[in-house]
């Protein structure tokens, strides 16, 4: 039934694209390029083209977890305050990508930097194929720019890591022994009002056998934060188990290298020129502003097609 539901959804999407294409084609034939309506129809056609491109790309996503929602972890690396600021820029970039792509995203946990930016953050991203797309972002991201924190305005290089793992729909397949958990509560950080900041509503769970630590502070209720932290832990344990079963730990760990020189998958250069380049596929663009504002589809497409090949 789950497979049938997925196929019906794919077919429905295709029929919608096909119907809109024929409608736009007929309307465009009725107007000349001088009409005001023509420009609007052209814009609609470009939007449809992007939707078709994304639909085609989904046919490449064939792994069991590709269609699932996901959790996304961002951690600052080498570079101090610069790296914390860069991690916050990445957080905004992925939130904007989710907004542009129609995904629901919310911050489950965030640790502010000592002076600026963030040390780490965890996002929950709901929607079909969120993991399939965002697994392309796993790795080290490198930023080169003139530092806003340097009084001499010198060029600095910063690093941050990104890791994605799929949400688990059937939690029954992952057994968690309560005796294996260490649960700590603490005051949530950041904004959220007096209740959030004055009560131990935030939850940190350590899975002792694996050493996995998860945190959640997005809810006002400790009970809800605990439930969400268990959900995140379940997803991470499932990911870990599948890595072990498939004997792919070495490959996965190679994507989670030290967050510093020589480990990056993508470079974002803002000085002395503008360029974002994916070092795995060679795809690059000079429109750094658009990329940092969430325009990641071409990078994702290039990676998925090269990976499939």
Buried (B, 14 or more C-beta within 10 A) or exposed (E): EEEEEEEEEBEEBEEEBEEBBEEBEEBBEEBEEEEEEBEEBBEBBEEBEEBBEBBEBBEBBEEEBBBBBBBBBBBBBBBBBBBBBBBBBBBEBBBBBBEEBEBEBEBBBBBBBEEEBBBBBBBBBBBBBBBBBBBBBBBBBBBBBEBEBEEEEEEBBBBBBBBBBBBBEEBEEBEBEEEEBEEEBEEBBEEBEEEBBEBEBBBBBBBEEEEBBBBBBBBBEBEBBBEBBBBBBBBBBBBBEBBEEEEEEEEBEEBBBEBBEEBBBBBBBBEEEBBBBBBBBEBBBEEBEEBBBBBBBBBBBBBBBBEEE
